[in-house]
Amino acid sequence: MDNDDWTSASTAELWRLYDEVTAVLSRRMTAEKAKLEERLRRLEGRTEGQYEQRTRRPYPPVLPKYQNPKNPSETWSGRGKQPRWLKAQLRAGKKLNDLLIDRKSGQRRRRAG
């Protein structure tokens, strides 16, 4: 329909068109919702089975690599997010190498293998 057709149509005709459009949209939305819910049920069934079968592989323990000089009980392995104490030390001008843990010969890191 052209713009002129809309402006020349009577109010009754426009209401009839409105009712038809809302009825068609309602049917289509209901059908689409049913399709999406069915798809979601299939996906949920598939993922539940996959997660039950899959187990996470064991990782070897990681020894700490960095130590807080102010509180030696606070350590960080170098993995994951940097702890607050480390960020504070870096802001204060220290380098990561300054915070390395001094390993004695008997305390060498075990190699994963």
N, C-alpha and C positions, 0 to 999 in steps of 0.2 A: 504494500500500500504506500502511496505517495503521501507526503506531508499534507497536501491539499485534501486527500481523502479523509484524513483524520479530522481536519478542521471542519469539513462539510458534513460529517456524520452526526446523526442526532445523538442525544444523551442516551436514549434507550438502546440504540445500536452499539454504542461504546460499552455500556454496561453488559450487554449480551456477549460481546467479544471478551470483555474482562472475565466474565463467568466461565466462558469456554476455555480461555487461556489458563486460568487458575485450576480448572478441573484437569486439563491435560498435564500441567506442571505437577500437580499433586500425584497423579498416577505415575508419571515418570520418576518423580523423586522417591516414591514408595518402592518402585521396581529397582531403582539404582541402590537404595538403601539395603534391600534384600540381597542384591548381588554382593555388595561390599561386606555385609555381615557373614554371608556364606564364605567369601574369600578369607575373611578374618578367622573364622572357625577352622578352615583348612590350614591356614598358616600357624595358628596356635597349636593345632594337633601335630604339625610337622616339627615345630621347634621344641615342643615338650619332649618328644621322642629323641631328638638329637642331643639335648642337654643331658638326658639321663644316661646316654651311652658314653658320651665324651667325658673323660677325666683329664684334669690338668696334670701335665708332667711335673715331677718333682724337680725343684731347683736346688742346687747346692747352697749351703749357707754362705753369706757374704760377710767377710770380716770388715770392720770399720776401717776407713782410710783416713778420715779427718777427725780431729779432736779439738774441743773448745779449750783454750788455754786457761780460761777463767774457771771452768767447771769441767774437769777431766772426765766426769761420768757422761757428759754429752758428746756423742760421736755421730758420725755420718759415714755411710759406706760409699757415697758418691753416686748413688742411684736415687731416682725419684726427685721430689721437690727439695730444694735447699732448706734446711731448718732455719729458724729465726736467728739463732745465735750465730750461724755462719754468715747470714746476710749482714748482720750487725758488724761482724768482724771485717767483712769485705768493705763495707761503707766506711769503717774506721781507717782504711788504708792497707789492711793486711792483704796478702796474696794467698791463693789456695796452697801454694807450696809451703808457706809459713805454718799452715795448720795441719800438715801431714803428720801422721803418727809415726814416731821413730820405731822401726821394727828391729828387734834384736835378732841374732842369727837363729835362735830357737823358735822364733815367732814368725817365720816367713809365711807368706800366704801360700795356702795349698792351691795347686793348680787343678782345675776341673778337668777330668780326663777319663 
